Amino acid sequence: MAFVFCRHVGSISQLLENTTRLSTDTASSIPTWASVIIGLPAEVVQAELDIFNGQQTDQGGMSTTLTRVSISHVDHASVGVTGPPARLAELFSKSKTLGASRHATLPITGGLCHVPNVYDDDDVRALLSAARVWDRWGSRRVQQPLLSPRTGTPFEAAEAAGLIEAICAEALTKPLFFDKVAEGAAEQIARRLQSSAIPPSCLGVQHYRTSLISDGIVSTVAEQLASHTAVQRRDLVDWVTVDEVPDYNMGNPGSPQDSKLAVVGMACRMPGDADTPEKFWELLVQGRDTLSEVPADRFDLDAHFDPTMEMENSVGTRFGNFVSNPGFFDAGFFNMSPREAQQTDPMQRLALVTAYEALEMAGFVPGRTPSSHGSRVGTYYGQASDDYREVNASQKVGTYGIPGTERAFGNGRINYFFNFQGPSFNVDTACSSGLAAVQAACSALWAGEADTVIAGGLNVIVSVSQAAIEAEK
């Protein structure tokens, strides 16, 4: 949800002002979309904004709304204003009152938020739809009240999806009132303390990093609860880094073997129409049996079925577990001719397709970061059979027959297509080949041999006799 939100805000904001073309050599040169004004009440700031926005006209002489500067937050000590970076700079140069005030830029580089003149309910619905919020969280109940940063009172939503919708609506279109948040939090806590038989001697406040805003909220809460209990703060970022992971902020990166690994993309083709990780998970949760009769598009079952197994090239069962659309492959997309694709093992074709889907899910951009450089990406695949090679060995195979059926070319094709130059291994440990490949890939990451790996298992049975053996197992 956060990714979808940031992507939407970024794309809309860049339409208002393209900041990507500006210099980003240093952090200070990155344009920001918000500033904070200290020492002026919100009424004075709003009056100056009304004058400034009223002076803005487009080429037709009509007043514009999308590039207005708006108030984004208010507390007892400061007022935040947000708008396109160029408009903010113009505001402080033209307004004598605001220009002479104590003000500073805020590290808001992603785009505009908390502005009713840019976003509306359609934007909120688009975000919820893109993240499939109602499908995923529509039935989950809210367990703990969450305070609105606009009113300081709990959101009224009873289910998680409704809560996310309310959060998005406020984050896009409503300003923040931090004093109300502090007062609301203190009121909620005091109410619980009064109803508690044994009030705690100390109240723990957990927050992510300290800032002037968070310090102000926590201080207000502590002052209002002084008669009830003491308040102890804990920065969660500091807490999780103590004695557990290297202090990256101090410029002392740890060794690869001390790092944690993350799975950032997945793809699969499984029996039972489980062509995505989500569908495969549903299949597992439901405990469905994917056994079905041999589909008509595989081979003529009646011509090969013999329960006595006395006939040559026969199968003794009418059932098996089948992947949907195993032949679906866009050869042109992967720079392969139709002839080469025809002589390429279906396992290699599906390896290409699923590797591309997994990298796409991960948001992988080759060469964008040190860990995505081609020389630092490895491929590890487990494969225990290659009956496609055996079936076609006696056929009229051409130049593409060998690279299309040899096991090493399964992950080799992935390397060739994406121009990866890291370690490349095809592992055979029988039925555990896929897990063995994943284990080898993890070992390579921890050993520093690669920074990113693609790992998995390949197994597609195309031989009728081999299928009969597997079915009997």
N, C-alpha and C positions, 0 to 999 in steps of 0.2 A: 504494500500500500504506500509506503514511504517512497519507494522508487517511482511508482506511477505518479504520485503527487509531485515529486521534484521534476520529473520529466515534463509534466504538463505545465507547471509553473515556468520552467526554463524555456520551453518552446513558445509560450505566449509572450513572455517578457522579451525574448529576442526579436519578436515582431515589432515591439514598441521601440526598442533600441538595441541594435546589434553591438554587443560588447565583446564578442569573440574576436573581432578584427583589431581590437585595441591591444596595446603592449601589455604583456604579462610576464615581463622579465623578472620582476620582483613582486612580492606579495603586496607591497604598498601601491603598486601601479594597477592592480586589478580593480576595475570600477565596482563600487558598491551601490546597492539599491536602497539604503536606509542611513539615516543620521539621527543622532540624539541631541536634543537641546536641553541644557541644564539651567535651572533657575527661573524659567518663565512658565506661567500657568498655561494650561491647555487652551483657555479662552483667548489669550493673547496670540498664541501660535495659530489657532484656527482663524482668527481675524486676519492675520498676515497671509495665510494660505488663500483665503477667499479673495483678497486683493490680487495676489500673484496669479492665481488660476483664472481670475476674471480678465486679466490682461492677455492671456494666451488665446490666440486665434490661429486657425489654419489658413490655407491659401485662399479659401473662399470667404474669409472674414467671419466664419461661424466659430463659436466657442467649442473647444474640444474637451472631451472628458477622459479619454483613455490615458492620456499622459499627464493628468493632474497629479499634484503632490498631495498626499493625504496623511493624516495622523495614523500611525500604526500602533502606538502604545502610549499609555499614560500611567505615571505613578506620582507619588508625592514629591519627587525630586526632579523628574525629567519628563520630557515628551519626545516620542519617536516620530519621525516623519519618513515617508517612503515614496519613491517615484523613480522614473528613469534617471540614471546617473547624471546625464547632461542637464536635466531639469532641476535636479537637486543643486548642482553647482550654480545654475542660473538663479535659483531661489536665494541662496546666501549672498550672491553678488548684488542682487537687486533690492532685497529687503534690508533696509537699514537696521530694523529692530532685530531680525534674526541674524543678520551678518555680524552685528556687534555682540551677540550673545555668546555664552560658552557653548560650543557645539563641537561634535566630533563624528566621524563616520563610524558606522557599525559594520562588522564583518559579514554583511549579507551580500553574497556575490552570486547567488543562484537565480534571483529574480524577485518579482513583486508578490507579496502576500498581504493579507489584511486590508484589501482595497475593494470596496463595493463597486467602484466605477469600472473595473476591469472584468471581474468574474461575476457569475450569477448561478442560479440553480442548475442550469444546463451543464456548467463546468463540473459541479458536484456530481451530477448523475453520470457524466462521462468518466470520472475517476472511479466511481463505485462499479460501473460496468466493466471497465478495463481490468480492475483487480478482482472481479467476480465476488464482491463483498457479500451480497445477499445470498449467493449460492453457498459460500463457504462458512459464513458466520451468522446467517440469519436466524438459526435456532439456538445459538449459544446465549445464555443468560449473563447479564452483567453481575459480577460477583462483589465488586467493591465500588462505591461511588467515586466518580471522577469529577473534579470541579471545573466548571467552565472558566476559561481565562478572561471572559468578557463580563460575566455576572458574579463570579465568585461562588455561585451555588452549584449543586450537583446537576449534571446533565440528567434529563428526564428519561432518556432511552432505557428500555428494559432489556434489550438484546444487544449483542456485540455489534451487529451490523448497523443498527440505528445509532449506536454510540459513535462508530467510525464516521457515519454520515454527518452527525452533528459536529464532530471535530473538524472534518474537512470544510464544512460550511463556514465555521468560524475562522479557520485558518486562512481561507481564501478571502472572505468578505468582511470580517469584523475586526475592529481594533482590540488590543489587549489592555486590560486594566489590572495591573499587578497589585495595587492596593486592595482591590476587591478580592483577588486570589488569596492574599495573606489574611484578610479579615474572614473570608469564608473558611479557610483552612483552620484558623484559630477557633472559630465558632463550632465547626464540626468536631474538632478534637475536644474542646471544653465540654460539649454535650456528652461525648462518650466518657470522658473522665468523671463527670458528675454522676453518670449512671453506673459507674463501675464500683463494685463493693470495696475493692482494694486498689486505689489509683496507683499507677506506677510512679516510682520516685524520679524517673528520668524518661524523657521522650526522645526517641531517635528520629532525626530527620536525614533522609538519604537524598542526595542530589547529584547531578552529573556536572562536574566542574563548577568552580566558583565564578561568579560575575557580580557586577554591581547590582544587577536585577535580583539574582538569587540571594545575595547577601541581604538585600532590602527585604525580601519576602521572609526569609528565615528570621531576621531580626525582629520584624513586626510580629511574627508568630510567637517568638520567645517573650517579647514584652507583654503581649496580651495573655500569655499563659503563665506569667511569672508567679501568680498566686496559686497556681495548680500544681506545676511540676517544672523541673529543669529541662532544658533542651540541649541535646548533644547532636552535633552535626557529623556527617560522614560523607565524604566525596567518594562515590562508587568507582570512579575511574582510578583514583589513588588506591582504593581498597583492592581492586582486582589485580593491580600490578605489583603489589607488595609481595616480595619473595616468591612470585609465581612465574612471571614472565619478565624478560629484559626490559629495562627502562628505555624505550625507544626515544622518548623525548630528550634524553641526555646524549643521544648520538652513539649509544653503545649497543649495536645490534647483536643478538645472540646467534649461536651456531644453529645450523639446520636441524640437528638432532634434538634441540630443545624446543622446536617449533611445533605448533599444533597444525594438523592438516584439515582442510576444508573441502568438501564436495560442493562444487559451485555449478555443476550442470549435469544432467542425466538424460538419457534417451534409451528406448528399448523397442523391440519387436517380440512380443510374446504371444503364445496361443490364447485363444479366447478373446480375440479382438483387442488385446491389451497392447496397443501401439504407442502408448505414452506412459510415463511413470504414474500419472494420476489414475489411468485406467487399470494399470497393473496393481496398484495399491487397492483399488476398489475390488478387484478380483480376489485378492488375498483376504481382505476384510470380510467379504461375502462368503469365502470358502467355496467358491464355485469350482466344479469339475469341468475342465475344458475338453474332455474326451468327446469326440464326435466322429461320425462316419466320414470316410475319405471323400473330400469334395470332388465334384465331377470335373473340375478344371485341372486336377492333378494327374490322374490317369484313369483308364477304364477299369474300375474296380471289378466288375463282373468278369472281365476277361482275365484277370490275374488272381481272383480270389479262389483259394482251394483250401478248405479246412483241414484236409489230410496232408497238405504240404508235399504231395507226391509230384505235382506238376512243376516243371522248371519255371523260374522267374515268377513264382506265385507268392501270395501273402496268405497267412492263415487267420487273419482277423480283418474285420471291416472298419476298424476304429483306430483312431490316433489323435494326437494333439497337433493342431495345424495353425501356422501363422497366417494371418489374413494378408492377401495381396503380396505374396513374396516376390513377385516379378516387377512390382512397381519401382521403376528406377529411371530417373531423368539423366540419360547418358550425356546429353549435351551440356547440362549444368556442370557435370564433373569432367568436362573436356575429354569425353570418351566417344569413340565412334560406335555406331550400332553393332558393328561386327565385333569390336573389342568387348563391348558389354555382353554380347551373347556368349562369348567364350570365357567370361569372368565368373568365377564361383559366386552364387547368390550370397554367400557369407561375406565375401569381399564387398559386394555392392551394398549390402545392409550395413557393413562396418563403416563405409563412407557416409551413408545417409545418417546413421545414428550419431557418428562422431560430429558431423556438421550440426545436428540438432542440439547435441549436448554443449558444444562450443557456443552456439547461438543463445541457449538458455543462460550460459555463464556470462554473456556479454563480452566474449573474448575478442580482442582486436589485436591481430599479430603485430608485434614490434612496437606496440604502444607503451609498454612498460618493460623494465628489465626482465621480469618473470615471464613476459609473453614474447620475448625475442625468440625467433625460430631456433636458435642454437640451444635454448634452455627448455625446450618442450620435447618430451619423450612419449613413446607409445608402447603399451604393454597389453598384449591380447593373449587369452587362453583359447586353445583350439585342440580338440582331441580327435577330430575326424576330418576327412577330406574326400568323401565318397564321390563328390562331383568330378574330381580328377580321375578317379577309378572308372566311373561310368563313361567318361568321354575320352579315355585314353585310346580306345579302339575306333573312335570316330574320326572324321576328317577335320581335325583341329589344325589351326594355322599358327601364325606367328604369335598370336596372343594366348595360345593354349597354356604355355608354361607360366608366364607371369599371372595368368588368370586363375591358376589352380594351385600353385605352390603356396604353402602356408605363410611363408615370410612376407609374401606380397600383400597379405591382408592389412597389416598395419603399415606396410611400405607404401601402399596407395594413399593412405592418410598423410603420411609424411610428404609424399610427392605433391599432392594437391595443395596442401597448406604451406609447403616449403619449410617443414620442420626438420631440424638437423640434430635433435637430441637422441638419446638412447632409443633403440627400437628392437623389441624382443617378442617372439611368438612362443608361447609356453605350452607344453603338453604334459599335464599330470593326470590324464584321464578325466574322470568326472569332476575333479576339483580344479580344472585348468583355469576357469574364470577367476576363482578366488585366489589361486596362486599368482595369476597375473596382477591382480590388485595388490597383493602383498608385496610382490616385487616392485611395483610402481611406488608404493609407500616407502619401501626401503631406499629406492633411488632418491626420493625427495629428502628423506632424512639424511642420506649420505651426501647431499649436495650435488648429485650428478645431474639433477634437473630441478627446475622451479615449478613447472607445470607438467602434468602427465595426463594422458588419455588412456584409460584402462577398461577392460571388459572381457566378455567371453563370446565366442562365436560357435554356433552349432546349428547347421541346417542340413537335414537329411533329405537327399533327393533320390537315393536308390530304393527301388521297391523292395528288394530283398533285405537291405539294411533296415528299412522301415519295419519290416516284419519282425526282424530280430529285436529291435527296440520295443515294439509293441508287446512282444512276448515277455520282455523284461518287466 
